[in-house]
Amino acid sequence: MARYTGPVCRLCRREGMKLYLKGARCDGPKCPIVQRAPARNFPPGQHGQRRTRRPSEFGLQLREKQKVRRFYGVLETQFRKHYREADRRGGNTADNLLQVLETRLDNVVYRMGFADSRKQARQLVRHGHFTVNGRKTNIPSFIVKAGDAVSVRTESRRLEYFKDYNEVLNTRQAPDWIAMDNLQLAGRVASLPTRDQIQVPTFNEALIIEYYSR
């Protein structure tokens, strides 16, 4: 399966903002975006310090698309597929796109508090530690629906990682659209998230729609 294996902090530097790809470390003083002085927060690579030019309209659209794609840890082919699904649903395509990305199984596992980052959540799902409506599901891109129940498999609860994990869940706050049962290491998608329930950095989703509408 294709995936990005390079340094994730490099992606944050390229986009000039925190993408929260390393979990709690991104909120601490060790974050490279925080450590580097503003004058040194330029894109990585040998051309990162070249004179800043005004980006074209296409450049603005591309950068916004890359920000959202990298924030959710999705490769281009899959991101384009999610855009088509958002466009097919009708209504506001920009809001639909974020809704599709939020209801990916790996993101739901992350939002429930079982992982420190989406990358870690993706690995847990790929290793088959979660069920959806009682059925083992190891596809990170699986789209959950309203009413679906996501829980840790009975066999996986014996692993050291999940032992007493309900105490960890008590320290984390799941979004309003997910109803958690910490004792059972499970949660239910109470409803599909609306735009105001999706906690993401400031993105201009309209530019992404313009990018794919060319």
Secondary structure, DSSP 4 states (H G I P E B T S, - for coil): -----S-HHHHHHHHTS----SGGGGGSTT-HHHHS-GGG---SSTTTTSPP-PPPHHHHHHHHHHHHHHHHT--HHHHHHHHHHHHHT-S-HHHHHHHHHHTBHHHHHHHHTS-SSHHHHHHHHHTT-EEETTEE---TTPBP-TT-EEEE-TGGGGSTTTTTHHHHHTTS---TTEEEEGGGTEEEE-SPPPGGG-------HHHHHHHHT-
